[in-house]
């Protein structure tokens, strides 16, 4: 299991468009991936799940990946968040 904490850099947070980029990237991996904000954890491959967290700019989130490509999945998703969802 690979766990990474990251602060959302873009001002608007994880609204529909960046959430879509995030989910598309998560779906490129075989691993199970979750996003955690405070005590809530959702499937990172679910648009409704990610949007339900209400993540705004400056929020710290945790990305958790578990599976055969967990390290690569966590690194890529952290990079995406750190660059403001510019792939």
N, C-alpha and C positions, 0 to 999 in steps of 0.2 A: 504494500500500500504506500502511495506517495501523497504527501500532504504539503501544500504550499499556501502561504498567506500572501495576499496582494491587495493593494489599495486601488480602487477604481479611479483612473486618472481623468477621464473625460467628464465635463461639467454636468451633463445630463444623466450620467449613470448608465444603467443597463435597461434602457427603454427598448421599444420594439426593434429598431434597426440594429443597434449594437448587439442586442440579445440574439438576433437572428444570425449575425456573424459568429457569435460565440457558440451557438448551438451547431451551426454548420461545421465549425472547427472540431467541436467535441465529437460529432458524428463520424469524423474521419478515423477515429480510433476504436479499437475493439474493446478496450477497457471500460468498466463501469466508472462513470464520472459523476460526482456530485458537487454542488455549490452550496456552501454553508454561510449564512449571515446570522450572527449571534447564535441562537440555538436552533434555528430552522435549517433543515437540509432538504434540498430538492435535486432531482435528476437533472444534470447539466445538459441532457439531450432533449429536454422538454421545454418548449417555448412558454407554455402556461406556468410551469413550475418556476422557471427563472424569473419571469415577469412578476410572479406572485411575491417574490422576495422584496420588491420595491427598492432596488438598489440604486442609490443616487451617487453622484460624484463625491469622492472623498471617503466613501464607505470601505471598510476593510472586509474582504470576503476570504473564504478558505476554499481552495480547490482540492478535491480528494479524488484520486484515481486509483483503481485497483484492477489489475489485469496484466496481460502479456506486454502491453506497450504503455504502462502507467507512467513511467518517467518522462517519456516523450510527450505524452498527452498533457501532463501537468505543466511541463516547461512551455509547450506551445500555447496553452491557454493563458498562462501567466504573462507570456510575451504579448499576446493579443490585448490583454487588459492593460498592461503597462504602456503600450503604444497608443492607447485611446481607440482601440478597435480599427486601426488602420493596418490592414494585412500586407 
